[in-house]
Amino acid sequence: MLDLTYDTPKPKVIAGAREDWELVIGMEVHAQVSSNAKLFSAASTKFGAEPNSNVSFVDAAMPGMLPTINEYCVEQAVRTGLGLKADINLSSAFDRKNYFYPDLPQGYQISQLYHPIVGEGEVLVELGDGTARLVRVERIHLEQDAGKSIHDMDPNMSFVDLNRTGVALMEIVSRPDIRGPEEAAAYLGKLRQILRYLGTCNGDMQSGAMRADVNVSICRPGQYEKYQATQDFSHLGTRCEIKNMNSMRFIQAAIEVEARRQIAIVEGGGTVDQETRLYDPDKNETRSMRSKEEAHDYRYFPDPDLLPLQIEQAWVDDIAARLPELPDAKKARFISDFGLSDYDASVLTADLDSAGYFEAVAAGRDGKMAANWVINELFGRLKKDDKGITDSPVSPAQLGGVIDLIASDAISGKIAKELFEIVYTEGGDPAEIVEARGMKQVTDTGAIEAAVDEIIAANPDQVAKARENPKLAGWFVGQVMKATGGKANPKTVNQLVSRKLSE
């Protein structure tokens, strides 16, 4: 792990009725491993399949069925750890977490409490005020998912779908380093971005492939610094866990409302109970789900059916050698190689598909111009049509062709926007469209000069005004562009108008 200095963040302060309070937040993110098969069986992980169609005898806990570790899932966990600059544990082990619920056929969940596969790591989080800092990751462990209980199909019965049972999850546990709702969303967004770059989780929060349990507590100003110095949790308030959050917007709202609930309790003379709560977005409130269990409540013990997991350093080194360029490195390269602003580089590296599209457009071209067209024209049009970059009707080659025509002075910027719209809606080669439709820019100085002379001769009063106030020269430029159907070279028009008016 890189030796980076931990920077204490500026906390979110909430004013109570009597005094100010600060927030302390930790997150447990459950990320579904991108794998075709489950963690301990060969059953499919395909989302949206018919209920109970992706269930093996192992998933259904049939007698005598034994789990077999999926090596690819282990590789994906190691890959994630390396992407988060974390320590990889060459020895790890699986434990049984015992609890009874209808969607858990075995009566226990196979997880890693005592010896996780990944140790301490870090996530560099960029905040809205232009600053960035580290959020520490305590551990990442592998575990199997439970099934899903369905309560809205019948007024008298509940149903159970075991398709998700046994699906591999990475539980990514942060330290209580997050100090506000916006920061929590930024952390989750950055983590999601890294996992998608790595290809270890698709990050789809709507399908449940990524969800978070958010631990929230409050403390008086100065107490967090004491915790930092001593690592003594008694300096922090009692935490409550908000379970199964799958929306960054709802996470921010839930943290805010939960913090205010705890402040009201403490300032009213009460004590906050450690418990698991659910967030109701319709009522904008959290409500109690159950008292918060501790590890001993689950009666953890080593899984007798699975040997300790031993991996070799050479295997880890091979995975590390094959890691892709990650978001922070790609952003820095875009700024350095293409001369982009921090903002433009952030937008273009937000996801891997957008970054790849931009690089294809920018290859051999002006990087700033390419970024401007991708961000402003293409992204703007795609957003209007509710499309993603992978659905773009304009290929990188086509957009690059439009930019080439601008760079060669074959077309003006105004014509380029018209051309882009044609390519977007009808397709085709930009150069061929320009030729076939007579959209080429007029670069013949003689023809442009004749148009300028005609406009000046027809408007003597406007000429007198422009000579007194040079800023009015733009009116002549506009008239010439209108007279030439927008095809005159704007630079040439400006030069000629300026010279003619000064004569």
DASULJO-V452555 format. One line per field, one symbol per residue. ss: DSSP state (2 for helix, 1 for strand, 0 for the rest). A space follows every 50 residues. Layout:
ss->???
This chain:
ss->00000000000011100001111111111111000010000001000000 00000000000000000000222222222222200001001100111100 00000001111000000100111111000001111111111111000111 00000000111000000111111100010022222222222222222200 00000000011111111110002222222200222000011111100222 22222222222222222000000011111100001111111000222200 11000000110022222222200000222222222222000222222200 02222222222200002222222222222222220000222000022222 22222220000022222222222222000222222200000100222222 22222222022222222202222222222222200001022222222222 220
